[in-house]
Amino acid sequence: MKRIFTALAAALLGLTVSCGGQPTNDVIHGPEATGPAVQIPAESAPPGVDQVVWEELTARLTQELSRTGSAAPAIAVPQGAAGSVTDLRLETDGDDTASLDWSYVNLGDYNLDGLVSAADLTPVGIYFECNTESPNWLEASRADGNGDGYIGLADVTVIGQNYQHRVDGYRIETSDNPGNPLGWLPHAAVPFTTAVLNAEGSRLVFSSGEITLWEGMSYRVAPYADIEPQLEYGPGSNLVTWTGNAPEAPLGLQASDGEFVGRIALSWASVPDASYYLVYRDQPDNEIGLTLSPVYEEYVTGDYGAHEYWVRAGNAIGESGLSDGDTGFSGLAAPTGVTATAGLYADRVELSWEPVDGAEGYEVFRDGGAAPAGLIGDASNWDDTEADLLMRG
């Protein structure tokens, strides 16, 4: 099944809303970093960014850059996790041709212009204090550089750590012996200007265009930057291999039953020849995610109901049937703020605690007992009238 990303303008256009600011229809950009950290302007915030927030962001970036010991870090291609593509996929056209698709990775480049610079402060300011529960999180997540599910000053630190990292495009590499580091050969270059913004506005995606497939051939992509006098290359991506066989349906799907608060964890047995897996929830045709490994987590904050899941394996040839389904649900947080009276009443001990989101009842335990001393509904208090009898013998 061919997957086509929505082709939007590579510039980040459209209505954007800060979780604590005002909407703006402007392109998301900011002042370009042209030299030393002290040149980062803070006098006037870009449209959609609060002035106080802007001054805080620019001060943090100046502080981060001062730690490098260099007023103007040299331009370089990102290395390691800062530039490594992890979602390369081979999509067949039904014959001996296919395309490679992948997402842009340049940690700290929040405005998605190819260069980590002071311009990337603007998305942080626009989405400042957004989190995973914000209605526009899919769009805002482009500025979550440290991956903690919250847009804040820590994401400015990521800009400082990767300042002046640049990606001018990707080189497609091929090998019939991928275990040999010297066995990878250049196949084609894909310029940065060919990228398109995905439908959610959260990331740029690339496609190789049509390539000819050879059975047993492996493919990967690596970022490059045109830094005179030569091209510099970053890390190779995950590799995909043309096998000529569609994968079998996954086995052993298990969904967590309350072990985790706010999320449901899925796992299943790895499938030979699979290059990706699709995850479905509640209905066999309701696709909710894609993963390259046989694990997946769905965040379900505030949702404590049971959900049924299925998975399907895929590669360049095609996709398998659905796995058997399994049901999972999110766990509840432990009660906090528990207090008990001590000698205040002659005939009872009064307990109270903070209500727990999603709880329909509580079990109360006394003195480390294995069985609950009480079982109540959704109230967040309880009177233990037996404790006094036990104390008096």
C-alpha angles and dihedrals in degrees: 000000000000114000115206122192117220108258108227127165111289088229110083099250131160139063113324126181127200115222087231103019145053130292119258134189093201126115109266104249139118142189112321115238104243102172141317121029091246089068093067103117121226102168099096126028119222118251112288095023124105112240094228091050091047093054090049092051095049091047091053093049091049089051093049093049092049088061092063091066090229125098092207116023114214120254111259140163112258116259134201119000090344090074108014118123111219104175104060110152134184112221116194124216091209098266134049094310131078143154133242117228128189145153126254115253123192108136111227096021095117097159089052097228096131098257131082104225145128087288087075091068090076097069089047089054094046093050096033112154094007114143139180091282094055113110092233096045096123089061095037093051090080086079095049094101097162093046097232096129094249133091110225147114092305088069089058087057088060090056090053093048092052100032115157094011107148136189118196095174145307134276117218111219130193135198139172088200106043093172089069110080089205093050097080116106128193113254108171143336124239112199121224090239091070094065121111131201115250121241094262093052092235105111146010120247131203133203128195095214118227117342131177115247127223119191112250093017117132126210136199138163131225128192120241136194124203099230113164130279091022147358117275120209132211131206124312118251129234108295128240125200131204105230103165093233132096113227127253122249113278119258133209100031111183127182120197117254105214098313092123131048115233096359144068118218122210128194136170141166117289113255120222113241092015116132095179143005131222120213125211131191134202093339125047090233097046102101112194105169153353127228134179094213131051095261133079137174126203118198109220103173109184093007113108099164125114118262130192119223138195132181134206127198122222145179138165092292097054146284133290129235120270122285121236111281128250131190125228140169141192122260126236124249117251115259115263134198094041112177132176129192117244114209094331093120129036097213106036151015116236119213129191137172142170114282114254118228111249096010116140095182145353136230115215120207127197128206094349093300119171092225123057117258090210142011118203139171127247095313118117097216138060138184116222104206093169095060091073092050090051092050092050092047 
